[in-house]
């Protein structure tokens, strides 16, 4: 018997070896290690740093004057209302989201009297914040847009995640000139040339306000010229609106570009996020709005968006949408939210003014620093080079990205002077 068992084992050994090789291959042993996300890597390095004067200017999240996360007072009130609402349950939302939330979100960005609202021409779907809106919008276009040249044009530079989202759904990316390092401002003539030279019906991703990462926005006159060319060429505007209200402190002002494009009848969609302007970073509250040519077209678009959303997330999360819906639909809460937005935007604007004053008046730092106050929103391109940025990180414990972008929200009355003096040293080469 023992001899017979050995014969069977010897007979099976080659197959066992072959099976082992197959199983090994199926366990993804050759999958390469992906590089860490640059912003999260920067945050991890900041947290590990024990220096008492360290500053984190990398993360795109609002901080109060003590450098702490801030829960908006209006969000606290809305949370208390939800916690004490005995009628709420934890059932699934509709595939397209909480209807009273998506309708209010559409009114917020387009305006309640906009013809696309009154005529029912907006297809609105709740998404996993702005990232989910970008992804769903990209997926929808990849399947249903009548491309002449299947690609999306992204500003150079743009939010880094834009470069990851579109290729994932089979849409290649190209870039158009946006930032001019010589003026630390908008490369407007080159931007217009890119619009004119692109194939007809091209898709251009545009930041509705507070361009990320530069903080450089077109003027209203420039937006008008951009719309002119887009209409002439039949281009499609893919708006990313992550900072409405947060940029200037005024919800209406920050929606101007989107509303002007609607008024001019430029074909468009809008990706919307409430992460920044409501401080709901972790709740992932967003929406995608696609403008149709008619009410019937919007209904067809909604039907297809629901099919795509069903396959990806089935149903969106409820809590954050309920919070925002309360705030948008209750006049008293809405008025308080606008005050909270002014608090956040105002503090960032104050930091811009103080940093500019320190660099230009006290330290007399070489160069022109007017761009600090001319830019808008959470981020600012300082204009410094990668070597200077690296010196700030390694020698001054000031954490920022290599391209010199800083989050203005990371500055406060306690650390802005330290940052200004270290920036001055980096520019002078004495750090």
Buried (B, 14 or more C-beta within 10 A) or exposed (E): EEEEEEEEEEEEEEEEEEEEEEEEEEEEEEEEEEEEEEBEEBBEBBEEBEEEEBBBBBBBBBBBBEBEEBEBEBBEBBBEBBEEEEEEEEEEBBBBBBBBBBBBBBBBBBBEEBEBBEEBBBBBBBBBBBBBBBBBBBBBBBEBBEBEEBBBBBBBBBBEBBEBBBEEBEBEBEBBBBBBEEEBBBBBEEBBBBBEEBEEBBBBBBBBBBBBBBBBBBEEEBBBBBBBBBBEBEBBBBBBBBBBBBBBBBBEEBBBBBBBBBEBEBBBBBBBBBBBBBBBBEBBBBBBBBBBEEEEBBEEBBEBBBEBBEEEBEBBBBBBBBBBBBBBBBEEBBEBBBEBBBBBBEBBBBBBEBBBBBBBEEBEBEEEBEBBBBBBBBBBBBBBBEEBBEBBBEEBBBBBBBBBBBBBBBBBEEBBBBBBBBBBBBBEEEB
